[in-house]
Amino acid sequence: MDEETLTDRLSLRRPTDADFAAVHAIHADPRVWLHYPTLRHAETAPTERMFARWDAAWNEIGLGSWIVRLRTTGEIIGAGGCTLLPAEPGARVWNLGYRISADHHGHGYATELALAAVAAARLRSPKPPVIAYLVEHNRASAAVAEKAGLQLVHRAPDAGNPDPEVIRLVYADRELTGAQLATTLR
């Protein structure tokens, strides 16, 4: 994969240790987690685990979550991309994720990131479907998934969510097998 992927407004790069503080600050901001507050990174340990998962993805397949910077200023405004979820070979899926700082919500950056991520995943390995999973009341995230070409394929209670009323949605770029769906619900 190229060292840097450029979109109209964004520079997308593999994470490095130098990006950790900025990414942790975004993931620690309660405004970023309005739809799922228990996932906020109140401590650095969840961010450290996330960076380790990202690094493993890049080492395994040459693609994973990117650090998202504004091309005009170089400011880190988020992270995201496509990562292959661990599963048996026939059950693997690309997981599309996007987390943009609250100060940059509403400008289309998540959509710009998502479109680049889906294209990169399809170039790297087109066989696994691209999915995005999210909670139903996060309409902005659903809109990004839809703009990236994904369609709703599953709706059910969000197992493991502290709020038993929350509904999990799974979007995909094609129909999923039972094994692929099970991968997204772990």
C-alpha positions as CSV (number, residue, x, y, z in Angstrom):
1,M,0.0,0.0,0.0
2,D,1.2,3.5,-0.7
3,E,2.8,5.3,2.2
4,E,0.2,8.0,1.9
5,T,-3.3,8.1,0.4
6,L,-4.6,11.5,-0.6
7,T,-8.2,12.6,-1.0
8,D,-9.4,16.1,-1.9
9,R,-9.0,17.4,1.6
10,L,-7.3,14.6,3.6
11,S,-4.0,12.9,4.0
12,L,-4.4,9.2,5.2
13,R,-1.3,7.4,6.6
14,R,-0.5,4.3,8.6
15,P,-0.4,5.2,12.3
16,T,2.9,5.8,14.1
17,D,3.8,6.2,17.8
18,A,4.0,10.0,17.2
19,D,0.2,10.0,16.4
20,F,-0.8,8.4,19.7
21,A,-1.5,11.5,21.8
22,A,-3.7,13.1,19.2
23,V,-5.7,10.0,18.5
24,H,-6.1,9.3,22.2
25,A,-7.4,12.8,22.8
26,I,-10.1,12.3,20.1
27,H,-11.1,8.9,21.5
28,A,-11.2,10.3,25.1
29,D,-13.5,13.2,24.1
30,P,-17.1,12.4,25.4
31,R,-18.5,14.4,22.4
32,V,-17.2,11.8,20.0
33,W,-19.0,9.0,21.9
34,L,-22.5,10.5,22.3
35,H,-24.0,7.4,20.7
36,Y,-22.0,4.8,22.8
37,P,-20.5,6.6,25.8
38,T,-19.1,3.4,27.5
39,L,-16.6,3.0,24.6
40,R,-14.9,6.3,25.4
41,H,-11.2,5.9,26.1
42,A,-11.0,7.4,29.6
43,E,-7.6,5.8,30.1
44,T,-4.8,5.2,27.6
45,A,-5.0,1.4,27.7
46,P,-7.9,1.1,25.2
47,T,-6.0,3.4,22.8
48,E,-2.8,1.3,23.2
49,R,-4.8,-1.9,22.4
50,M,-6.4,-0.2,19.4
51,F,-3.0,0.9,18.1
52,A,-1.7,-2.7,18.5
53,R,-4.7,-4.0,16.5
54,W,-4.1,-1.5,13.8
55,D,-0.4,-2.3,13.6
56,A,-1.2,-6.1,13.4
57,A,-3.6,-5.4,10.5
58,W,-1.0,-3.4,8.6
59,N,1.6,-6.0,9.2
60,E,-0.8,-8.9,8.1
61,I,-2.3,-7.5,4.9
62,G,-0.7,-4.1,4.3
63,L,-3.9,-2.1,5.1
64,G,-5.6,-1.0,8.3
65,S,-6.9,2.1,10.0
66,W,-5.3,5.3,8.9
67,I,-4.5,8.5,10.7
68,V,-6.6,11.3,9.2
69,R,-5.0,14.7,8.7
70,L,-6.2,17.8,7.0
71,R,-4.1,18.3,3.9
72,T,-4.1,22.1,4.4
73,T,-2.8,22.2,8.0
74,G,-1.5,18.7,8.8
75,E,-3.8,18.6,11.8
76,I,-4.9,15.1,13.0
77,I,-8.6,15.1,12.9
78,G,-9.4,11.4,13.3
79,A,-8.6,7.8,12.4
80,G,-10.3,5.1,10.4
81,G,-10.3,2.9,7.4
82,C,-10.8,-0.8,6.5
83,T,-9.4,-3.6,8.6
84,L,-9.9,-7.3,8.0
85,L,-11.6,-8.8,11.0
86,P,-10.1,-12.0,12.5
87,A,-12.0,-15.0,11.3
88,E,-11.8,-18.2,9.4
89,P,-10.8,-17.6,5.8
90,G,-14.4,-17.9,4.4
91,A,-15.8,-15.6,7.1
92,R,-13.4,-12.7,6.8
93,V,-14.9,-9.2,6.2
94,W,-13.4,-5.8,5.9
95,N,-14.6,-3.6,8.8
96,L,-15.0,0.0,7.8
97,G,-14.6,2.4,10.7
98,Y,-14.3,6.1,11.1
99,R,-13.9,8.4,14.1
100,I,-13.5,12.1,13.5
101,S,-12.9,14.7,16.2
102,A,-16.0,16.4,17.4
103,D,-14.7,19.8,16.3
104,H,-14.7,18.5,12.7
105,H,-18.1,16.7,12.6
106,G,-20.5,17.8,9.8
107,H,-17.9,18.6,7.1
108,G,-18.0,15.3,5.2
109,Y,-14.6,14.1,6.3
110,A,-15.9,10.7,7.5
111,T,-17.5,10.2,4.1
112,E,-14.3,11.2,2.3
113,L,-12.3,8.8,4.5
114,A,-14.9,6.0,4.1
115,L,-14.9,6.2,0.3
116,A,-11.1,6.0,0.2
117,A,-11.0,3.1,2.6
118,V,-13.5,1.1,0.7
119,A,-11.6,1.6,-2.5
120,A,-8.3,0.6,-0.8
121,A,-9.8,-2.5,0.6
122,R,-11.2,-3.6,-2.7
123,L,-7.8,-3.0,-4.3
124,R,-6.0,-4.9,-1.6
125,S,-8.4,-7.9,-1.4
126,P,-11.8,-7.7,-3.2
127,K,-13.2,-11.0,-2.1
128,P,-14.1,-10.2,1.5
129,P,-17.2,-8.0,1.8
130,V,-16.9,-4.5,3.3
131,I,-19.1,-4.0,6.4
132,A,-19.8,-1.3,8.9
133,Y,-21.5,-1.9,12.2
134,L,-23.0,0.8,14.3
135,V,-25.8,1.5,16.7
136,E,-29.2,2.5,15.2
137,H,-29.5,5.9,16.9
138,N,-26.2,7.1,15.3
139,R,-27.9,8.3,12.1
140,A,-24.8,10.3,11.0
141,S,-22.7,7.1,11.0
142,A,-25.4,5.2,9.0
143,A,-25.4,8.0,6.5
144,V,-21.6,7.7,6.0
145,A,-22.0,3.9,5.5
146,E,-24.7,4.5,2.9
147,K,-22.7,7.1,1.1
148,A,-19.8,4.6,1.0
149,G,-22.1,2.2,-1.0
150,L,-23.1,-0.1,1.9
151,Q,-26.7,-1.2,2.5
152,L,-28.4,-2.4,5.7
153,V,-28.2,-6.2,5.9
154,H,-28.9,-6.8,9.6
155,R,-30.8,-5.2,12.5
156,A,-30.9,-6.7,16.0
157,P,-30.4,-5.9,19.7
158,D,-26.8,-4.9,20.4
159,A,-25.5,-7.9,22.4
160,G,-23.2,-6.8,25.2
161,N,-24.3,-3.2,25.1
162,P,-25.0,-1.8,28.7
163,D,-28.2,-0.4,27.3
164,P,-30.5,-3.3,26.4
165,E,-32.7,-1.1,24.3
166,V,-29.9,-0.3,21.8
167,I,-30.2,-1.8,18.3
168,R,-27.1,-2.9,16.3
169,L,-27.1,-2.3,12.5
170,V,-24.8,-4.0,10.1
171,Y,-24.3,-2.5,6.7
172,A,-22.5,-4.3,3.8
173,D,-21.6,-3.9,0.2
174,R,-23.2,-7.3,-0.6
175,E,-25.1,-10.1,1.0
176,L,-23.3,-11.8,3.9
177,T,-23.0,-15.5,4.6
178,G,-24.0,-16.6,8.1
179,A,-20.4,-17.0,9.0
180,Q,-19.5,-13.5,7.8
181,L,-22.4,-12.0,9.8
182,A,-21.3,-13.9,12.9
183,T,-17.8,-12.3,12.5
184,T,-19.4,-8.8,12.6
185,L,-21.4,-9.6,15.7
186,R,-18.6,-10.8,18.0
